[in-house]
Structures are given as C-alpha cells and as structure tokens.
C-alpha cells in the first residue's frame, strides 16, 4: 500500500506570531512542505520580512501582516486579509505569546493581566477568527503551550497558568469543532533555543539545562516545527484533543 509522506501542498497556514523563534521555523518548514503561509508580527517588520523572503527562496508563497493577537479587531482583520491574498485557510498555528517571570510577592495585577491577555485571550481570539473560515472545509489548529503548563514553574506562575489554560481551551475546542472536521491540538515544548528564552537560558546555564534532558541537548525551533507540520498534515487526520510534548524526554525526570 502506498502511503503519503508529509505534504502540505495546497494548504494555507495562518501563523499568529510567525516572525521569530518557533513560529518562524514553522513558517519555513510548512513552506518547504508546500504550504502557503500567512504570518503575523506585532512590531518587528524586518524580522517578518526576512521570514517571508526565506519562504520565497524555496519557491513558497508568504505574506506578513502586522497585528495584535489580543485585539479582536486586529486579529480578525489579519485573518480576513490573509484569506483575501492567499485563499481559504486550512491551518492555524498559535505561536504568539510572552514568557515573563515574577515572584508572587512582587507580582502586580497588571503583570498577571498582561500575560493572560496575550497568551490566553489571544489564543481564544485567533482560534475564533480562523474557525469561522474553517467550518465549511475543515482544518487543523495547533496551539503552542509549554511543559510549564503541564507541571507548573516557580516564579513563572502567571505564564504556567496561562499555558495550562491553553491546554484546557484546546481540549474544549477539539470537542466543539470536531463536527466541522476541525482538529485542535497543542504542542508543549520544554526549553527551546529562541530569543525569548535566551535570557533565562543564559542565567540558568545551557549545560546545566541540557544535563536534565535525556537526549542531552536543549530543543531547537525546528524540533517543534516538525511536530507542527505533522499536526497540520493529513498524516495526523485522526488526532485531535491531544498535547504532544517536545522536550527530549525531560518530563520523565520531573
């Protein structure tokens, strides 16, 4: 029997937060697999343009749209613009988010609210805006959560809580959208070499972090991008409501 290899040809993937880190890696890899890519960025137009240029270098189609994921008007406009330029959507990747720590005694309500607004409210708004377009055709939604959302993390309580909320939102959406043939899953990376994680990795020490990973290294954006493209592809057609942990086995060590 002939089996299809991972192929995203003919698919249009919307990546909320695709100008850097894991989101940018997912954009590049999805394009290499044949997808057209719409990516949003908040403020760094140059970074977004670089990702678009890299996609175009491999013969893919890509556009960059400035947006704010926590603003319902902006994210809806970004989705509408992506459909207008590149056609119907078949995939969403929610990558936009913030990673900030603060001890509970020093944490302000504003700090807490900012984390929830971007990581949780933003996820809800992106899924809502894209799901409206996918109801007639089906599709795949991938939300980037974190292993911190599965086990908690001292000093990063707001972040961990927001990531746990994403997982429960994903499971609820997987049930709600299944009749429309829309699959919804999460990917939970552990420490990954991105510019957002770099200050914390510098402080902790990369060798120290890597020693706690059975596979012996810190994750790379492409490690998460590979899992992302699998979930966006038809190879994962019977997977929904799941969280794939991409951590080199670190969760086994607690």
FENDA-V670793 format. One line per field, one symbol per residue. phi: phi as a letter, one per 40 degrees, with the letter a starting at -180 (. if undefined). psi: psi as a letter, one per 30 degrees, with the letter a starting at -180 (. if undefined). Layout:
phi: ???
psi: ???
//
This chain:
phi: .cbccdabdgcbbbbcgbcafcccccccccccchccbbbbacaccccccccdccccccgcbabbbcabccbccccccccccccccbgdcbabbcbcibbbbacdcbcccccdcccccccbdccdcccdccddccdcbgibbbbcbaccccbgacgbcccccccccdcccdcccccccdccfbcbabbbccdbcbcccdccccccgcccccccbdcgaccbdccccccccccccccbdbbagbbccbaggccccg
psi: kkkkljkgkfkjkkjjhgflbeeeeeeeeeefgflkkkkllefieeeeeeeeeeeefgglkklkkkljfgjeeeeeeeeeeeeeegakkfkkkjfklljklkkeffkleeeeeeeeeeeeeeeeeeeeeeeeffefflakkkkjblffffflkkfheeeeeeeeeeeeeeeeeeeefefghjkkllkjlakkjlfefeeeeeeejeeeeefgjefglkllefeeeeeeeefflffgfgjlgljkkigggefff.
//
